[in-house]
Amino acid sequence: MILGYIISIIIELTNYSFYFIVFLSCLSYLVTMDQDIIHIGIKFLPVESTEVKRNILKSLLRSIRGVFLSPLKVSITLSTVSWVILDVFGVKYQYIY
């Protein structure tokens, strides 16, 4: 009983450390690449016009940037609204659960 428990903990820790090492390896590869992964993917599009590829790349990069900036904008807006409501207007906050 105890031996099985110890073996399962060892297997879980080994599995977790393997996934963590794979994650760090992929992350370091993506950070140190000469070209961006998006630029490499654009090369495989079946479009011959470089202007169309450039527009696709610009649109894709803008979308990705928007995805990463949206949570930042939401958190800044939420913290500002919370500050104004709770501190400036003096609303009493009562936590009920």
N, C-alpha and C positions, 0 to 999 in steps of 0.2 A: 504494500500500500504506500508506504513512505518512499520506497525506492522508485515506484512509478511516478510519484509526484515530483521527485527530484529530477528524474529523467525528462519529464515533460517540461519542467522549468528550463533545463539546459537546452532542450531542443528549441523552445520558444526564444530564448536569448540568442541562440545561434542564428535562427531565422531572422530575427530583428536586426542583428548586427550585419548579416549578409545584405539585407535590403538597404540598410543605412550606407554600407560601403558602395553598393551599386548606385544609390542616389548621389553620393558625393563624387563618384567617378564621372557620372553623366553631367553633373553640374560643373565640375572642373573642365570637362571637355567642351561644354557649350560656352563657358566663359573665355577659354583660351583659344577658341577657333579664330582663324584668320578672317573667314567670311561668316556673315550671319546666316543662321539656318533658313531664314525666310528668303534670302537672296539665292541660296542653293535650290530651294523649292521652286522659285519662280523660273529658273532655267528649264525645268521639266514641263512647263506649260506648253500645250500645243498651239501656241500663238507665235507667228513670225514677226509681227510688228513690235519693235522695241518700245514704241510710244505706248502701246496698249499694255505691255508688260510693266512699264514704268508707272502707269496709272494704277494698275492692279497692286503693285508693290506699295505705292503711296497710300492707297485706300486701306490695304491690309495693315500697314504699320500704324496708321491713324486709329484703326479699330482696336488694335492690340494696346496702344497707348491709352485709349479711352477706357478699356477694361481695367487697366491697372490704376488709372487715376480716379475712377468712379468711387471706390471705397474711401479714398482720401477725401474727396469732396463731400461725401455723405457724412463722414465722421466730423469734419470741420463744421458743417452746417448743423448737425445734431448737437455738438458741444456748444456752439454759439447760441442756439435756440434754448437749450437747457439752462445755460448761464443767464440769459436774459429773463426767462420765465422765473427761475428760482431765486436769483439774487437781486436783479434790478427791480422786478415787480413784487418781490417779497412773498412769493407763494410758498406756503408751508408744504413740505414734501413728507408724506407719511407712507411708509412701506407696509403694505398689507399682503400677507400670503396665506 
